[in-house]
């Protein structure tokens, strides 16, 4: 089966719908998110098609989105699209703080 970005159009549409309704992102408007999803899907397909024989996944990600294509018993791989949780207000931990906790 030849995989293209359009192969996963239903998953991309569902992810974009969720993004528009539930995800607050100060760095990407929905149009930018749609372009990012398409670009990451193309990268995930490439990673999936060029994976080593013992590998089962193709993964592409950026700071906000992770796309995973997983081999299964059917010609069309499973597709997972995840929005990475991040807050610009979260305190950044320093090496010193980690050393004190250890």
Rosetta blueprint (number, residue, H / E / L):
1 X L
2 X L
3 X L
4 X L
5 X H
6 X H
7 X H
8 X H
9 X H
10 X H
11 X H
12 X H
13 X H
14 X H
15 X H
16 X H
17 X H
18 X H
19 X H
20 X H
21 X H
22 X H
23 X L
24 X L
25 X L
26 X L
27 X L
28 X L
29 X L
30 X H
31 X H
32 X H
33 X H
34 X H
35 X H
36 X H
37 X H
38 X H
39 X H
40 X H
41 X H
42 X H
43 X H
44 X H
45 X H
46 X H
47 X H
48 X H
49 X H
50 X L
51 X L
52 X L
53 X L
54 X L
55 X L
56 X L
57 X E
58 X E
59 X E
60 X E
61 X E
62 X L
63 X L
64 X L
65 X E
66 X E
67 X E
68 X E
69 X E
70 X E
71 X L
72 X L
73 X L
74 X L
75 X L
76 X L
77 X L
78 X E
79 X E
80 X E
81 X E
82 X E
83 X E
84 X L
85 X L
86 X L
87 X L
88 X L
89 X L
90 X L
91 X L
92 X L
93 X L
94 X L
95 X H
96 X H
97 X H
98 X H
99 X H
100 X H
101 X H
102 X L
